[in-house]
């Protein structure tokens, strides 16, 4: 990483601190400066002062006066530290973490869906969300240490300049080599971390499977547990060689730094030099000798820590680069100049639409389709035919690779993304319920009193009313027991009705149902389809389905195979053709009859 980029990455992280908690940061730095001065006076200068009082006949009053002065400094430091650590720090960090995470969440909400589908991009996304708060905490800790070490270096260096300029050379020699080694250690640590991250993510996944409620039944009823254990062990086995690879180098470099450079050069050689000045040359007194030896240790530690902090700041900059890249990531699905008026929907058309995920082969080929307002359309086909991908294109979660999609004759790329997506209410097969109330799960937002009647109507339309009457907290019933022991875990069909109620709550002209009845039995499925078609009588409905019971009620059916439309028409027309659709319908009908 270039030096300029490194500095800008650190500035990028510190901008968050100054933006949200400037007072805490300034107070933290001032405290470290004050604390370093107090430590020098108490543990280094005091020794020289008292020995010289004894050597040169000082008074007891002078000693007491100095001790009172030191005691006052210690009291100020203790009180200041307590206020900073227990009052300002928790508030400041909470505020800082909240605002950083909110920016990350905002960015995550803007990301193109393709970044979730790409493992590398998804890893970067998960890493940024998980690392940002802890990384900025570590940066603040190191900035705090940096203030302390710079102050110690200035005080100790000034003391040396007065009493022993040559002594600085011992420390500088050690420091120069230590910094080179520390820089190498940080780079090794970063490389090791990057090598371990993808493996640790796999291991953490296998670990979660064994305690998450979603997997409990499958783990107990199937032999998959042994396979997962083996994969967990395999992931562990991949970790050990990486630790061994980097650990040996780190161990050798640490020994060279700590023993040869620090202990041998600074402690032994310099102590011998000071004794020579006192005993042979007689150029300094005993008090100065002890103070210089103490200052030497302080300066050594300060410079060593300073030298270690520089690579640490480089490390923070490397991590900040990933967070920054994530926040700077631009979406490919961008706004157009026009607002899509959902109250004026007339026609949705696809013209020679093809699509592929990145460099993979095309998933959809030359799709042509026109859907008029109020029509009920069914898109059917076997798994992998491209049905769900088509719905993602319709809602502009992806952009087409070629061709175009138009609403009311205008290319959907010319509309703002939000106004266009408000045209659709959707239920996906892999729907999600949230650990909050039923009302909030329907509205998908904060619920006001004025919303409740509308939510009740939506739940009635989806067929959930009878189950709602059984719940003592009604709309305020908490779903799942994630945070509330009194929460309710719904059956698959019940949960699906909650999700379907969302489509009735919002006044979108187009409803997309991607396998909406997959968790229901055939009778419930038929009743739901009848209810939905009646409730959505004035809306355009697009069914995506494997089961063909819902297609009978559709105005037009499109049969997809290998990403192409191979048949289209009404149910009766396709049955008369006796093609793939008719074959699929007869196979399912036989299962129901049997």
Secondary structure, DSSP 4 states (H G I P E B T S, - for coil): --HHHHHHHHHHHHHHHHHHHHHHHHHHHHHHHHHHHHHHIIIIIHHHHHHHHHHTT--HHHHHHHHHHHHHHHHHHHHHHHHIIIIIHHHHHHHHHHHHHHHHHHHHHHS-HHHHHSHHHHHHHHHHHHHHHHHHHHHHHHHHHHHHHHHHHHHHHHHHHHH-TTHHHHHHHHHHHHHHHHHHHHHHHHHHHHHHHHHHHHHHHHHHHTT-GGGHHHHHHSTHHHHHHHHHHHHHHHHHHHHHHHHHHHHHHHHIIIIIIIIIIIIIIHHHHHHHIIIII--S-HHHHHHHHHHHHHHHHHHHHHHHHHHHHHHHHHHHHHHHHHHHPPPSS---SB---GGG--EEEEEEEEEESTTSPEEEEEEEEEEETT-EEEEE-STTSSHHHHHHHHTTSS--SEEEEEETTEEGGGB-HHHHHTTEEEE-TT----SSBHHHHHHSSPPPGGGHHHHHHHHHHHT-HHHHHT-TTGGGPBBSSSS-TT-B---HHHHHHHHHHHHHHS--SEEEEESTTTTS-HHHHHHHHHHHHHHTTTSEEEEEESSSTGGGG-SEEEEEETTEEEEEE-HHHHHHHTSHHHHHHHHHHHHHH-
